[in-house]
Amino acid sequence: MTTDSVLEKVSTNVPQHIAVIMDGNGRWAQAQGKGRVAGHKAGVESVRSVVRGARKADVKALTLFAFSSENWKRPEQEVGVLMDLFMFVLTKEVKRLHKNNIRFQVIGDVSRFSDKLQKSIAKSEQLTADNTGLVLSVAANYGGRWDIANAAKQLASQVKNNEISLDDIDEHSLDKQTCLADLPALDLLIRTGGDYRISNFLLWQAAYAEFYFTDTLWPDFDEVELVQAIEVFEQRERRFGKTGEQVVSK
């Protein structure tokens, strides 16, 4: 089955913002008798495939969980390979993204990365800043709790500087300080690899997102599987606190 044949079944109710927890690289490699780092390298092709699928489905924003704030605890060699892959994407793949009118950005605390990597991130973001197509966000050294705490810190600073009052703080004002605040609300959160948790990813943004879990390991997840996830999303009834009858009548 091709991506285009699956897309023919998809209605206009496509999720505007999709996020993916790309899990299973290590297990994929181990199942083939290879080291875990081989799985991370294989996962790069899945990123390419999913970006293609998102563009074909007219998704507005795609956010990928590449490296969590907890991933620093992994073996030093594996962390090193992940950083090298990140540099590869920034130096090679971003040119392809730019050619396809994709805006690229990194969300997370990049201050822990090397100066070289930080400069490469800034250069990549600047290159694609004016692109008007899909927004590809890569979460690196990111954690959902960090995101919320950082937003609260920004609001506290504004109160301290008399820019806003304490009464001005509400869900909307906090939301404006979080990562991805300038993008459509998160509609669909996908996790590959068979685990059923969101692992501190987009905790604030996922409040009303639909979840889709699959046993498929990330290196085996492609654009066809992405569109199949979109099909499942379209079958969900999104009520946002209302009753099913209210949604149907609307």
Phi and psi in degrees as a GROMACS rama.xvg file:
@    title "Ramachandran Plot"
@    xaxis  label "Phi"
@    yaxis  label "Psi"
@TYPE xy
-91.8889  163.39  THR-2
-61.158  -42.802  THR-3
-63.0466  -36.9234  ASP-4
-68.1539  -35.5975  SER-5
-70.1066  -39.9351  VAL-6
-62.3973  -28.1832  LEU-7
-61.6118  -26.0714  GLU-8
-85.4708  -15.2296  LYS-9
-82.143  131.341  VAL-10
-80.6138  -168.675  SER-11
-80.0485  -4.0545  THR-12
-86.3744  54.1578  ASN-13
-81.5466  136.965  VAL-14
-58.8908  134.666  PRO-15
-77.9735  -28.6534  GLN-16
-136.444  120.932  HIS-17
-118.512  136.83  ILE-18
-121.507  146.897  ALA-19
-132.46  128.544  VAL-20
-92.2493  107.834  ILE-21
-86.7916  85.7165  MET-22
-110.297  147.004  ASP-23
113.861  3.88806  GLY-24
-60.0778  -46.7828  ASN-25
-64.212  -44.9468  GLY-26
-65.9847  -35.4251  ARG-27
-60.4567  -44.7833  TRP-28
-67.6632  -43.6784  ALA-29
-63.5573  -34.3645  GLN-30
-65.7474  -22.6778  ALA-31
-100.732  10.2903  GLN-32
74.1125  23.1572  GLY-33
-111.799  167.118  LYS-34
-72.5519  158.165  GLY-35
-58.4901  -32.8883  ARG-36
-64.0484  -26.771  VAL-37
-64.4351  -32.6592  ALA-38
-67.4255  -38.0708  GLY-39
-64.5741  -39.3985  HIS-40
-66.7789  -40.2414  LYS-41
-66.0329  -30.6029  ALA-42
-66.4898  -20.1012  GLY-43
-62.1421  -38.7541  VAL-44
-65.9168  -34.0416  GLU-45
-65.9296  -35.8308  SER-46
-60.748  -46.879  VAL-47
-57.578  -45.0315  ARG-48
-64.7452  -43.4041  SER-49
-68.8324  -36.5636  VAL-50
-62.805  -41.8879  VAL-51
-60.4112  -45.491  ARG-52
-62.7387  -39.8881  GLY-53
-64.4101  -40.6633  ALA-54
-65.367  -42.9154  ARG-55
-64.0068  -35.2941  LYS-56
-82.7196  -1.14922  ALA-57
64.18  36.9494  ASP-58
-73.4728  139.618  VAL-59
-85.4256  -34.0372  LYS-60
-141.577  136.962  ALA-61
-129.932  123.401  LEU-62
-119.224  124.52  THR-63
-114.512  132.566  LEU-64
-88.4022  100.969  PHE-65
-94.3891  -38.4184  ALA-66
-156.464  115.123  PHE-67
-86.1235  165.471  SER-68
-66.3375  -17.8451  SER-69
-88.1456  -14.6406  GLU-70
-70.1568  -11.4652  ASN-71
-63.4693  -18.1879  TRP-72
-76.5382  -10.0892  LYS-73
-71.3823  166.396  ARG-74
-52.8186  142.508  PRO-75
-56.6038  -39.4417  GLU-76
-63.8926  -42.5318  GLN-77
-65.3368  -42.0241  GLU-78
-61.7881  -40.9928  VAL-79
-61.2166  -42.1532  GLY-80
-64.7845  -40.4847  VAL-81
-61.8188  -40.4504  LEU-82
-65.932  -39.3265  MET-83
-63.8032  -40.8375  ASP-84
-65.0161  -37.6172  LEU-85
-61.7034  -44.3024  PHE-86
-62.4734  -39.5959  MET-87
-61.158  -45.7984  PHE-88
-61.309  -42.4577  VAL-89
-68.1082  -34.5447  LEU-90
-89.2735  -25.899  THR-91
-111.832  -54.1915  LYS-92
-71.1008  -31.1616  GLU-93
-62.6226  -31.5661  VAL-94
-62.6373  -38.3422  LYS-95
-68.5813  -39.9736  ARG-96
-60.8697  -44.1996  LEU-97
-61.5237  -41.7546  HIS-98
-60.5263  -30.4568  LYS-99
-97.6159  18.3922  ASN-100
63.292  30.1603  ASN-101
-95.9182  132.111  ILE-102
-90.8699  128.145  ARG-103
-110.337  138.365  PHE-104
-150.773  155.778  GLN-105
-112.204  132.625  VAL-106
-114.518  143.014  ILE-107
130.415  179.215  GLY-108
-88.0563  92.4784  ASP-109
-79.6089  -4.3222  VAL-110
-63.8598  -20.6019  SER-111
-82.7121  -12.387  ARG-112
-77.442  162.913  PHE-113
-63.1568  157.947  SER-114
-58.9232  -39.0749  ASP-115
-61.6066  -44.3313  LYS-116
-68.2916  -40.4709  LEU-117
-61.6804  -41.201  GLN-118
-65.8354  -37.577  LYS-119
-67.174  -38.5207  SER-120
-62.1413  -48.3847  ILE-121
-61.4112  -40.8651  ALA-122
-64.7111  -41.3806  LYS-123
-67.0258  -41.7608  SER-124
-65.3966  -40.2369  GLU-125
-66.2461  -39.7722  GLN-126
-59.5313  -39.956  LEU-127
-102.445  5.83339  THR-128
-58.2176  -32.2588  ALA-129
-95.6328  3.10991  ASP-130
-69.5872  146.835  ASN-131
-113.278  4.3642  THR-132
-90.1816  -144.932  GLY-133
-53.9985  138.196  LEU-134
-98.8062  115.083  VAL-135
-101.325  112.53  LEU-136
-107.005  129.734  SER-137
-110.415  119.854  VAL-138
-87.087  114.872  ALA-139
-132.741  129.911  ALA-140
51.0469  46.6434  ASN-141
-113.527  146.159  TYR-142
-146.427  140.855  GLY-143
-61.6309  -38.1326  GLY-144
-67.3457  -39.4401  ARG-145
-59.4969  -43.0812  TRP-146
-58.9909  -47.2853  ASP-147
-67.7839  -43.5916  ILE-148
-63.3492  -39.3454  ALA-149
-66.1131  -38.268  ASN-150
-64.0667  -42.4184  ALA-151
-63.466  -38.2217  ALA-152
-63.0886  -40.6756  LYS-153
-63.7142  -41.8801  GLN-154
-66.6218  -40.2598  LEU-155
-61.4083  -39.3687  ALA-156
-64.6811  -39.1968  SER-157
-66.1739  -38.1856  GLN-158
-65.7716  -43.9711  VAL-159
-59.9001  -36.8315  LYS-160
-89.7146  10.3732  ASN-161
60.5865  27.5133  ASN-162
-82.2178  -31.0052  GLU-163
-140.268  164.708  ILE-164
-99.5557  166.093  SER-165
-59.7439  -34.7101  LEU-166
-70.4676  -13.9115  ASP-167
-78.2923  -13.4719  ASP-168
-81.4517  120.967  ILE-169
-149.025  -172.641  ASP-170
-59.3702  -39.5143  GLU-171
-66.0373  -45.1843  HIS-172
-67.7692  -35.4815  SER-173
-69.3633  -41.0057  LEU-174
-57.4907  -38.4897  ASP-175
-64.3794  -19.6927  LYS-176
-95.8404  -6.20494  GLN-177
-83.8083  162.08  THR-178
-61.7761  146.373  CYS-179
72.7404  12.8769  LEU-180
-61.7942  -24.3052  ALA-181
-89.1643  3.83907  ASP-182
-107.758  165.25  LEU-183
-57.8427  152.492  PRO-184
-57.8161  146.336  ALA-185
-66.341  124.548  LEU-186
-99.4411  -42.5187  ASP-187
-136.229  126.521  LEU-188
-114.507  118.459  LEU-189
-107.052  136.863  ILE-190
-126.853  125.672  ARG-191
-91.7443  169.732  THR-192
94.1629  -4.48872  GLY-193
92.847  -6.49865  GLY-194
-88.1117  150.875  ASP-195
-116.446  66.6444  TYR-196
-156.201  164.36  ARG-197
-107.103  -0.924269  ILE-198
49.6133  49.2997  SER-199
62.4829  34.1534  ASN-200
-110.668  122.492  PHE-201
49.7728  47.4541  LEU-202
-58.8791  -43.5863  LEU-203
-69.9154  -46.16  TRP-204
-70.2364  -23.7104  GLN-205
-85.9384  8.1386  ALA-206
-51.5737  -42.9027  ALA-207
-123.049  19.96  TYR-208
-75.1155  152.265  ALA-209
-85.408  139.762  GLU-210
-102.688  142.085  PHE-211
-136.091  115.307  TYR-212
-110.281  137.865  PHE-213
-136.25  147.59  THR-214
-76.0481  -14.3234  ASP-215
-59.2548  128.896  THR-216
-74.568  148.068  LEU-217
-52.5091  -44.4099  TRP-218
-62.4243  -16.6361  PRO-219
-98.7778  -1.23611  ASP-220
-87.7829  124.886  PHE-221
-129.202  -171.585  ASP-222
-66.4582  -30.3161  GLU-223
-65.3325  -43.438  VAL-224
-65.7145  -34.5299  GLU-225
-61.0502  -46.7609  LEU-226
-67.8599  -32.8257  VAL-227
-63.8932  -36.881  GLN-228
-64.4612  -37.5829  ALA-229
-64.0592  -39.0418  ILE-230
-59.7639  -43.3332  GLU-231
-62.5536  -42.5579  VAL-232
-56.1813  -43.3219  PHE-233
-66.7225  -19.299  GLU-234
-87.3746  -9.21407  GLN-235
-78.4746  146.615  ARG-236
-98.6938  112.568  GLU-237
-95.858  113.108  ARG-238
-102.288  -25.6154  ARG-239
50.1806  43.922  PHE-240
92.3819  -13.0019  GLY-241
-85.4367  171.733  LYS-242
-84.5196  161.888  THR-243
-60.2952  -35.973  GLY-244
-64.1917  -40.1013  GLU-245
-63.8715  -40.1  GLN-246
-65.0439  -43.6663  VAL-247
-64.989  -43.4488  VAL-248
-65.2874  -32.3016  SER-249
